[in-house]
Amino acid sequence: MDTHKYNSNKKKLLYLVKNKKMAIDFPDITDALKNPNGLLAIGGDLAETRLLSAYQKGIFPWYNEGEPILWWAPNPRCILKPNKIHISHSLKKCLRKNQFQITYNRNFAKVISQCSINRNKDNDTWITADIKKAFINLHKIGYAHSVECWHKKELVGGLYGIAMGKIFFGESMFSLMTNTSKITLVHLAKRLEEMNFQLIDCQINSKHLQTLGAQLITRNQFTKFLKDFCNFKKILLH
């Protein structure tokens, strides 16, 4: 699909891929394509109101540098329930050593920067400069949060995401030492369980998340969670 032709001067308009028309707001997420799975709209912007509206509806941006913004709502959806996180024996042993310090929102900018560094063989990363700027803005107004994992005062792991109501939308994580992203996620899940959060949205399934107990639910099931538990209420994560 040649997405570049939708980079029009009307930057705030969205191209609705199923209906093949321009619009100001997102369509119903049931309009998302089956192939590629979940593609819903192209273009628009990363303004705070646009992003928060998207996440409340189960939509997220995901695109590479140089492409127009692509908005997705895949089916099925990968989620993790905070009270059902799986901790392997080896991870439990690592946690018992208590050699890492976990903090919240201490250095959001550094966490998202580390997440944006692609450590795979290809050179693509979806955390573009514009995505960084947009999420740092969401952090400043209290919606985006980071969790940091420290070892001897060095940042060695972390993750970030958006909290709205009782839903945490996980975005990305990184590790500079073995298991530090998993340790960070385990601590976050425990904290969210204490705060009565219903789920962590993981967006796309992966083997890494499966080892921690992530599961797939239908788009309809995910939408029901959002209707019941997602709102614009900010939370204090610390």
C-alpha positions in Angstrom: 0.0 0.0 0.0 1.4 3.4 -1.0 0.6 5.5 2.1 2.7 8.5 1.1 0.0 9.9 -1.2 -2.1 10.6 1.8 0.4 13.1 3.1 -1.8 16.0 2.1 -1.6 19.6 3.3 -4.7 19.0 5.5 -2.6 17.7 8.2 -5.4 17.3 10.8 -7.6 15.3 8.5 -7.6 11.5 8.6 -8.0 9.2 5.6 -10.4 6.4 6.5 -9.0 3.4 4.7 -12.2 1.3 4.6 -14.5 4.1 3.5 -11.8 5.8 1.4 -12.7 9.3 2.5 -11.2 12.1 4.5 -12.7 12.9 8.0 -11.9 14.9 11.1 -12.4 12.0 13.6 -11.8 8.3 13.8 -14.4 5.8 12.5 -15.7 3.0 14.5 -12.8 0.5 15.1 -14.8 -2.3 13.5 -13.9 -0.5 10.2 -10.3 -1.6 10.7 -8.9 -3.7 7.9 -8.3 -7.5 8.2 -5.2 -7.2 6.0 -3.0 -5.5 7.1 -4.6 -6.5 10.5 -6.0 -3.4 12.2 -5.2 -0.6 9.9 -7.9 2.0 10.4 -6.8 5.4 9.3 -3.9 7.4 7.9 -2.7 10.9 8.6 -4.1 13.3 11.2 -1.7 14.5 13.9 -0.3 13.6 17.3 -1.9 16.4 19.3 -2.8 15.5 22.9 -6.5 15.5 22.3 -6.2 13.3 19.2 -4.0 10.8 21.0 -6.2 10.6 24.1 -9.3 10.2 22.0 -7.6 7.4 20.0 -6.5 5.4 23.0 -9.9 5.7 24.7 -11.3 4.1 21.5 -8.7 1.4 21.3 -6.6 2.9 18.5 -2.9 3.6 18.5 -0.3 5.1 16.1 2.4 2.9 14.7 4.5 3.9 11.7 8.1 4.3 10.6 10.1 7.6 10.2 9.2 9.2 6.9 5.7 7.6 6.6 2.4 9.3 7.3 0.9 8.5 10.7 -0.8 5.1 10.6 -3.6 4.3 13.1 -4.3 0.7 14.2 -6.9 -1.3 16.1 -5.9 -5.0 15.6 -8.1 -8.0 16.2 -7.3 -9.9 18.3 -5.7 -7.7 21.0 -2.8 -8.7 23.2 -3.5 -7.9 26.9 -2.0 -8.7 30.3 -4.1 -8.8 33.4 -2.1 -7.3 36.3 -3.3 -10.0 38.7 -2.4 -12.8 36.4 1.2 -12.0 35.4 3.3 -15.1 35.2 6.6 -15.1 37.0 9.0 -17.9 36.1 11.2 -19.6 38.7 14.3 -18.0 37.3 12.6 -14.6 37.3 11.5 -15.1 40.9 15.1 -16.0 41.9 16.2 -12.8 40.2 13.6 -10.7 42.0 14.6 -12.2 45.4 18.1 -10.9 44.9 16.7 -7.4 45.2 19.6 -6.0 43.2 17.5 -3.5 41.2 15.7 -0.3 42.2 12.4 0.5 40.6 11.1 4.1 40.2 8.2 5.8 38.5 8.3 8.9 36.3 11.8 9.8 37.3 13.2 10.1 33.8 10.5 9.7 31.2 12.5 11.2 28.4 15.5 8.9 28.9 13.2 5.8 29.0 11.5 6.7 25.7 14.8 7.5 24.1 16.2 4.1 25.1 13.1 2.4 23.8 13.5 4.1 20.5 17.0 2.7 20.0 16.5 -0.3 17.8 18.7 -3.2 18.9 17.5 -5.5 16.1 19.3 -6.1 12.8 17.0 -3.9 10.7 17.1 -0.1 11.1 13.4 0.7 11.5 11.9 2.0 14.7 8.4 3.1 15.1 9.3 5.5 18.0 9.9 8.5 15.7 11.0 12.0 16.8 7.4 13.1 16.6 6.2 10.2 18.7 8.8 11.0 21.3 7.7 14.7 21.4 4.0 13.7 21.6 4.5 11.3 24.4 6.7 13.6 26.4 3.9 16.2 26.1 1.4 13.5 27.4 3.8 12.9 30.3 3.9 16.6 31.2 0.1 16.7 31.4 -0.1 13.5 33.5 -1.2 10.8 31.2 2.0 9.1 30.0 4.1 7.4 32.6 7.5 5.7 32.8 8.8 2.9 35.0 12.6 2.8 35.5 14.9 -0.1 36.6 18.2 1.0 38.1 21.4 -0.9 38.9 24.1 0.9 40.8 22.5 4.2 39.8 22.5 3.3 36.1 19.3 3.0 34.1 19.3 -0.6 32.8 15.7 -1.2 31.9 12.3 0.5 31.7 9.0 0.9 30.0 6.4 3.6 29.3 2.8 3.9 28.5 -0.5 5.8 29.0 -2.8 5.4 32.0 -6.5 6.3 31.5 -9.0 5.4 34.1 -8.2 1.8 35.1 -6.5 0.8 31.8 -2.7 1.0 31.2 -1.7 1.2 27.6 1.8 -0.2 27.4 3.9 1.2 24.6 7.5 -0.1 24.7 10.2 -1.4 27.0 13.9 -1.9 26.9 16.6 -3.9 28.7 20.3 -3.3 29.1 20.8 -6.2 31.5 19.2 -9.6 31.5 15.5 -9.6 32.5 15.3 -5.9 33.5 12.3 -5.2 31.2 10.5 -8.2 32.7 11.4 -7.1 36.2 10.1 -3.6 35.4 6.8 -5.0 34.1 6.3 -7.3 37.1 6.7 -4.3 39.4 4.3 -2.3 37.3 1.7 -5.1 37.3 1.9 -5.4 41.1 1.4 -1.6 41.5 -1.5 -1.6 39.0 -3.2 -4.5 40.8 -3.0 -2.6 44.0 -4.7 0.3 42.2 -7.4 -1.9 40.9 -6.4 -1.6 37.2 -8.2 -4.0 34.9 -5.6 -4.7 32.3 -2.4 -3.7 30.5 -2.9 -3.3 26.8 0.1 -4.9 25.0 -1.3 -4.1 21.5 0.7 -6.7 19.5 1.4 -10.3 20.6 5.0 -11.5 21.1 6.8 -14.5 22.6 8.4 -12.1 25.2 4.9 -11.1 26.5 3.6 -14.6 26.3 6.2 -15.7 28.8 4.7 -13.2 31.2 1.2 -14.4 30.8 -0.1 -12.2 28.1 -3.3 -13.4 26.3 -5.3 -12.6 23.2 -8.8 -11.3 23.4 -11.2 -10.3 20.7 -11.7 -6.7 19.6 -15.2 -6.7 21.0 -14.0 -7.9 24.4 -11.3 -5.2 24.4 -13.8 -2.6 23.5 -16.0 -3.6 26.4 -13.1 -3.2 28.8 -12.6 0.3 27.4 -16.2 1.3 27.8 -16.3 0.0 31.4 -12.9 1.2 32.7 -11.3 3.7 30.4 -11.9 7.4 30.9 -9.9 10.6 31.0 -9.2 10.4 34.7 -5.5 10.8 35.4 -3.7 8.6 38.0 -0.7 9.2 40.2 1.7 6.5 39.6 4.6 6.4 42.1 
